[in-house]
Amino acid sequence: MTASTLLFLPGAGASASFWQPVADLLPEEWPKVMLSWPGLGNEPPDPTVQGIDDLVDMVSACIAMSATRVDLIAQSMGGLVAIRAALRHTYRIRRLVLAGTSGGLDVTALGGSNWHAGYRANFPNTAPWITEAGADHTPDIPRITTRTLLLWGDHDDISPPSVGERLLNLLPSATLQILPGGTHSFPHDMPVETATAIARHL
């Protein structure tokens, strides 16, 4: 039984509801907090949020307020936020779950497709900074010693399994599980398989 607070981070779709199907399948007694990202997707903006660093600050504030250690569970862009938070708060994060994310890597170089045009078509009012190029955290990632589960879908064209394999090589304490038939949104579309893997890891 986990003694941690589960902190769920969505991708650029930004809605806290993304992780709800998975959270509903995890033990009721496990404390859960689901964040949304102001100004991204269809979420209302917040003038204090102007970039990824501000999202990391949001997560840092949740970690600081938690009475327990935290398990970070993140998908897609949320995984970049989780990586940066883990680099800041190594000893407050008990477990890490990264699902179909860039994880702070150059995904294009690893075969990922460009999602920017489709995303802006779906969310025309989203904050402009979301599609700006991000930093490559490859040199920093090996400093994260937190036990990490890498969950990937084998049909993810945005962040293909090669990204998970690269993270597996960089993270000192990681395991990779690939879900057959999983697309980029597999945590929401395949909640039973996702929750089962997460519960086992936690």
C-alpha positions as CSV (number, residue, x, y, z in Angstrom):
1,M,0.0,0.0,0.0
2,T,1.4,3.4,-1.0
3,A,2.0,6.0,1.6
4,S,2.4,8.7,-1.0
5,T,0.1,11.2,-2.6
6,L,-0.5,10.4,-6.3
7,L,0.0,13.6,-8.4
8,F,-1.4,13.2,-12.0
9,L,-0.1,15.5,-14.7
10,P,-1.8,15.7,-18.1
11,G,-0.3,16.4,-21.5
12,A,-0.9,19.4,-23.6
13,G,-4.6,18.7,-23.7
14,A,-4.3,20.1,-20.2
15,S,-7.5,18.7,-18.6
16,A,-7.4,17.0,-15.2
17,S,-10.0,14.7,-16.5
18,F,-7.5,12.9,-18.7
19,W,-6.3,10.7,-15.9
20,Q,-9.7,10.2,-14.3
21,P,-10.4,6.7,-15.8
22,V,-7.1,5.4,-14.4
23,A,-7.5,7.1,-11.0
24,D,-10.9,5.6,-10.6
25,L,-9.4,2.1,-10.9
26,L,-6.6,2.7,-8.3
27,P,-7.3,2.0,-4.6
28,E,-9.8,4.5,-3.2
29,E,-7.6,5.0,0.0
30,W,-4.6,6.3,-2.1
31,P,-4.7,10.1,-2.0
32,K,-5.0,11.6,-5.5
33,V,-4.5,15.1,-6.9
34,M,-5.1,15.8,-10.6
35,L,-3.8,19.0,-12.1
36,S,-4.8,20.9,-15.2
37,W,-2.6,23.4,-17.1
38,P,-4.0,26.9,-17.3
39,G,-4.1,28.4,-20.8
40,L,-3.5,25.1,-22.6
41,G,-6.1,23.0,-24.4
42,N,-9.5,24.4,-23.4
43,E,-8.4,25.4,-19.8
44,P,-8.9,29.0,-18.8
45,P,-5.7,31.0,-18.8
46,D,-3.9,32.3,-15.7
47,P,-1.7,35.4,-16.2
48,T,0.9,33.9,-13.9
49,V,1.4,30.9,-16.2
50,Q,3.5,31.8,-19.2
51,G,5.6,28.7,-19.8
52,I,6.8,25.3,-18.8
53,D,8.7,26.6,-15.9
54,D,5.5,28.0,-14.4
55,L,3.9,24.5,-14.7
56,V,6.9,23.1,-12.9
57,D,6.4,25.7,-10.2
58,M,2.8,24.5,-9.9
59,V,3.9,20.9,-9.3
60,S,6.6,22.1,-6.9
61,A,4.0,23.9,-4.8
62,C,1.9,20.7,-4.7
63,I,4.9,18.7,-3.6
64,A,5.8,21.2,-0.9
65,M,2.2,21.2,0.4
66,S,1.9,17.4,0.5
67,A,2.2,15.8,4.0
68,T,3.7,12.7,2.3
69,R,6.1,11.9,-0.4
70,V,4.7,12.1,-3.9
71,D,4.2,9.7,-6.8
72,L,4.3,11.6,-10.0
73,I,2.2,10.1,-12.9
74,A,2.6,12.0,-16.1
75,Q,1.6,11.8,-19.8
76,S,3.1,13.4,-22.9
77,M,4.1,17.1,-22.1
78,G,3.3,16.4,-18.5
79,G,6.3,14.1,-18.5
80,L,8.6,17.0,-19.3
81,V,7.1,18.8,-16.3
82,A,7.6,15.7,-14.2
83,I,11.3,15.3,-15.3
84,R,12.0,18.9,-14.3
85,A,10.2,18.5,-11.0
86,A,12.1,15.3,-10.3
87,L,15.4,17.1,-10.9
88,R,14.3,19.7,-8.3
89,H,12.8,17.4,-5.7
90,T,14.6,14.1,-5.9
91,Y,14.0,13.1,-2.3
92,R,10.3,14.1,-2.2
93,I,9.3,11.9,-5.1
94,R,8.9,8.2,-4.2
95,R,7.9,6.8,-7.6
96,L,7.7,8.2,-11.1
97,V,5.5,7.1,-14.0
98,L,6.1,8.5,-17.5
99,A,3.6,7.6,-20.2
100,G,4.2,8.3,-23.8
101,T,6.2,11.4,-23.2
102,S,9.1,13.3,-24.6
103,G,10.6,13.2,-21.1
104,G,12.9,16.1,-22.0
105,L,14.4,14.4,-25.1
106,D,14.5,15.4,-28.7
107,V,11.6,13.3,-29.8
108,T,11.8,14.3,-33.5
109,A,15.4,12.8,-33.6
110,L,13.9,9.6,-32.2
111,G,11.2,9.3,-34.9
112,G,8.3,11.2,-33.4
113,S,5.9,13.1,-35.6
114,N,5.3,16.8,-35.3
115,W,2.0,17.4,-33.4
116,H,2.0,21.2,-33.4
117,A,-0.3,21.8,-36.4
118,G,-3.0,19.3,-35.3
119,Y,-2.9,20.5,-31.8
120,R,-3.4,24.2,-32.8
121,A,-6.3,23.2,-35.1
122,N,-8.0,21.4,-32.1
123,F,-7.2,24.2,-29.6
124,P,-6.9,27.5,-31.5
125,N,-7.0,29.6,-28.3
126,T,-4.2,27.7,-26.6
127,A,-1.2,29.7,-25.2
128,P,1.3,30.3,-28.0
129,W,4.3,29.2,-25.9
130,I,3.2,25.5,-25.9
131,T,4.7,24.8,-29.3
132,E,8.0,26.6,-28.7
133,A,11.1,24.4,-28.7
134,G,12.0,22.9,-25.4
135,A,15.4,22.2,-23.8
136,D,17.0,18.8,-24.2
137,H,17.5,17.4,-20.7
138,T,19.5,14.3,-21.8
139,P,22.6,15.3,-19.7
140,D,20.5,15.8,-16.6
141,I,18.2,12.8,-16.7
142,P,20.7,10.3,-15.3
143,R,20.7,12.2,-12.0
144,I,17.1,11.0,-11.4
145,T,17.4,7.9,-9.3
146,T,13.7,7.6,-8.5
147,R,12.2,4.2,-9.4
148,T,10.5,4.9,-12.7
149,L,7.9,3.1,-14.8
150,L,8.0,4.0,-18.5
151,L,4.7,3.1,-20.1
152,W,4.4,3.3,-23.9
153,G,1.9,2.4,-26.6
154,D,3.3,0.5,-29.6
155,H,1.1,2.6,-31.9
156,D,2.2,6.0,-30.6
157,D,3.4,8.1,-33.5
158,I,4.0,11.3,-31.5
159,S,6.3,9.7,-28.9
160,P,7.2,6.3,-30.3
161,P,8.6,3.4,-28.2
162,S,12.1,4.5,-29.3
163,V,11.7,7.4,-26.9
164,G,10.9,5.1,-24.0
165,E,13.9,2.9,-24.9
166,R,16.2,6.0,-24.8
167,L,14.8,7.0,-21.4
168,L,15.3,3.4,-20.2
169,N,19.0,3.8,-21.1
170,L,19.3,7.1,-19.3
171,L,17.4,6.6,-16.1
172,P,19.3,4.5,-13.5
173,S,16.3,2.8,-12.0
174,A,13.7,2.4,-14.7
175,T,11.6,-0.3,-16.4
176,L,9.8,-0.1,-19.7
177,Q,6.4,-1.6,-20.5
178,I,4.9,-1.4,-23.9
179,L,1.2,-1.8,-24.3
180,P,0.1,-3.5,-27.5
181,G,-2.4,-1.3,-29.5
182,G,-1.7,1.8,-27.4
183,T,-1.7,5.1,-29.2
184,H,-0.5,8.5,-27.7
185,S,-3.7,8.7,-25.6
186,F,-3.5,5.1,-24.3
187,P,-3.8,6.0,-20.5
188,H,-7.3,7.5,-21.2
189,D,-8.3,4.9,-23.8
190,M,-6.9,1.8,-22.0
191,P,-7.4,2.6,-18.4
192,V,-7.5,-1.0,-17.1
193,E,-4.1,-2.0,-18.6
194,T,-2.7,1.4,-17.5
195,A,-4.0,1.3,-14.0
196,T,-2.8,-2.3,-13.5
197,A,0.7,-1.4,-14.5
198,I,0.8,1.7,-12.4
199,A,-0.6,-0.1,-9.3
200,R,2.0,-2.8,-9.6
201,H,4.8,-0.1,-9.8
202,L,3.5,1.9,-6.9
